Amino acid sequence: MRMHLALVLGLVSLVLDGVCASDWNILHHKGDGKGLKISLKNYCESWRVNVEVHNLRDFEVVPHECVEYIGKYMTSTQYKVDSERALEQCTLYLSQEFGLTGDGKDAWIFDVDDTLLSNIPYYKKHQYGGEKLNLTSLEGWMRGRKAPALASSLSLYNEIKGKGIKIFLISNRGEHLRDATVDNLFEVGYTGWTGLILRGDEDCGKSAQKYKAEKRQKLVEEGYRIWGIVGDQWSSLLGHPHATRTFKLPNSMYYA
Ligand SMILES: *[C@@H]1O[C@H](CO)[C@@H](O)[C@H](O)[C@H]1NC(C)=O
């Protein structure tokens, strides 16, 4: 993986340095035959898309050459439109395929960070993921209770609540951040959830995916039907038991 990335980066810099197309062809994979010239923007957009579709995993930092590009995307209208489009699909799903029973066991799960609350103001000061994660500093930001709501998430949240579906928030944040998290969520308009599930001592060292799947398992054992999950990380959406549908919000600043 690392070698492959290095090779691609090498190719990008060759093209950017203006090396002629025939040299590029020698290195380029077979089947294209057109001497495809790629720009840094092409390279970074393809990096971003491959993060979103979960081909590119476990990255520690956004590649140095894409920091500016990812920063632009995460603060763009496009990012908002992409998020809105994803959540529009939730609304569609809720309107078409739902046979709610009214027995109080219909449930929906939201992730918190960069799903309900936006940490973009924090990452703006940390190269949009181009800097290695400093948990102390990130938790300092979380304690500050200053994260804004993602507007389209707030409206979906209220729509789901209005249908009488029980909302559970399953977050990678630790229990020590409970007060700060509740305050921040309330402050920007999220109220009326049934459960806010945070990492306790017993969850220490578990991967995000395993931890979240275990919490869903508990809900299923309590008789809940999980109709949907909204999250910005694949670790919120994958694993057993799964929801009837999952919805992925864009986020290429980090992998958790
Ligand atoms: C991480 O952040 C804390 C708090 O801002 C800071 O004191 C510390 O030096 C940082 N650590 C690293 C390795 O940068």
The ligand as an SDF file (V2000), in Angstrom:
LIG
                    3D

 14 14  0  0  0  0  0  0  0  0999 V2000
   -0.6750   17.5470   21.7200 C   0  0  0  0  0  0  0  0  0  0  0  0
   -1.5040   18.5950   22.1520 O   0  0  0  0  0  0  0  0  0  0  0  0
   -1.2380   19.0480   23.4460 C   0  0  0  0  0  0  0  0  0  0  0  0
   -2.3370   20.0330   23.8380 C   0  0  0  0  0  0  0  0  0  0  0  0
   -2.5330   21.0030   22.8520 O   0  0  0  0  0  0  0  0  0  0  0  0
    0.1620   19.6500   23.4770 C   0  0  0  0  0  0  0  0  0  0  0  0
    0.4680   20.1160   24.7910 O   0  0  0  0  0  0  0  0  0  0  0  0
    1.1600   18.5700   23.0480 C   0  0  0  0  0  0  0  0  0  0  0  0
    2.4400   19.1280   22.9770 O   0  0  0  0  0  0  0  0  0  0  0  0
    0.7670   17.9740   21.7140 C   0  0  0  0  0  0  0  0  0  0  0  0
    1.6220   16.8380   21.4280 N   0  0  0  0  0  0  0  0  0  0  0  0
    2.2930   16.7130   20.3130 C   0  0  0  0  0  0  0  0  0  0  0  0
    3.1020   15.4570   20.1620 C   0  0  0  0  0  0  0  0  0  0  0  0
    2.2920   17.5660   19.4460 O   0  0  0  0  0  0  0  0  0  0  0  0
  1  2  1  0
  1 10  1  0
  2  3  1  0
  3  4  1  0
  3  6  1  0
  4  5  1  0
  6  7  1  0
  6  8  1  0
  8  9  1  0
  8 10  1  0
 10 11  1  0
 11 12  1  0
 12 13  1  0
 12 14  2  0
M  END
$$$$
